Amino acid sequence: MSLTNKSNTETLAKYLNLDQHGKIQAEYVWIDGNSGLRSKTTTLDSKPNDVSELKEWNFDGSSTNQAPGDNSDVLLRPAAIFKDPFRGGDNIIVLAECYNNDGTPNRTNHRHSCAKIMETHAEAHPWFGIEQEYTLFDLDGQVLGWPKGGFPGPQGPYYCSIGANVAFGRDIVEAHYRACLYAGVKISGVNAEVMPGQWEFQVGPCEGIDMGDHLWMARYLLQRVSEDFGAVVSFHPKPIKGDWNGAGCHTNYSTQAMRDENGIKAIYDAIDKMAERHAEHIAVYGEDNDQRLTGRHETGHISHFSFGVANRGASIRIPRHCAAEGKGYLEDRRPASNIDPYSVTHVIVESTLG
């Protein structure tokens, strides 16, 4: 693990322990024009009790692929507050939406329309849980744990692995898990994945708009933690070509009707509706997803819709215990690791409830 440019945490700690004299640092985070994350800090006079107390801010959108240079101001409107695990104390991280100067949502703002459809169908109580896969690289562009100029042994011993010869990057994973718990992100688990250097964390269950908020914040925390360790996170769905598993964002979904007794009928009804809009779903299920959805490596083919009980090679999987109990949830296995969760949860609710 060739790690340079990692944080000097011991030196930094003595500054982070200095008295802030009641002032609060608020880190505003937003989604940029390349589906990445940006952030900057402002000082508050006191700790806010609600997101409505936070100021609207702005940034130079011409530098983030979100606005032209001659009209570059993009507005930041606070949407959610999380505790800051990096600065500690009463300092906060603010997830913000992007708006144009005329008050319309920026083209990168998919949260706005997602929040509307979630509000419209709030009585259905849509729950989501997303399984975020990712790959860790060092600063030389090498997957963590892979031999320089070569390849590791074939897949098999790395999934849920234990041991220095098969599990690479665990310190980052553990630090990220704890940072999420501290921040208030609804993280529910982690595991090593099938390809060496690849990991997964799960967020949920979250209801409605919270799913997108919490997954984006978990991604931000992962990238900040990895920065401390001098590692780089890739959310590309096929970071390594060849006979290696890709990276997905399996999306688990249920409504109150699915969770109630005999909810299996509502599950099958939802699957039928999703089948009719396969193309519309694939359109927002991630860039370069065709490299991952090949029909191999535990995926269904991108051109075909399929479903089955306990079938990890299908588009939609019904967990075996849900089929046995006659209620529960479905797992959409099509979304890639680089999805915008607002777009994905939006289209699922639109297809099944709209």
Buried (B, 14 or more C-beta within 10 A) or exposed (E): BEEEEEBEEEEEEEEEEEEEEEEBBBBBBBBBBEBBBBBEEBEBEEBBEEBEEBEEBBBEBBBBEBBEEEEBEBBBBBBBBBBBBBBEBBBBBBBBBBBBEEEEBBEBBBBBBBBEBBEEBEEBBBBBBBBBBBBBBBEEEBBBBBEEEEEBEEBEBBBEBEEEEBBBBBEBBEBBBBBBEBBBBBBBEBBBBBBBBBBBBBBBBBBBBBBBBBBBBBBBBBBBBBBBBBBBBBBBBBBBEEEBBBBBBBBBBBBEBBBEEEBBEBBBEBBEBBBEBBEEBBEBBBEBBBBBBEEEBBBBBBEEBBBBEEBEBBBBBBBEEBBEEEBBBBBBBBBBBBBBBBBBBBBBBBBBBE
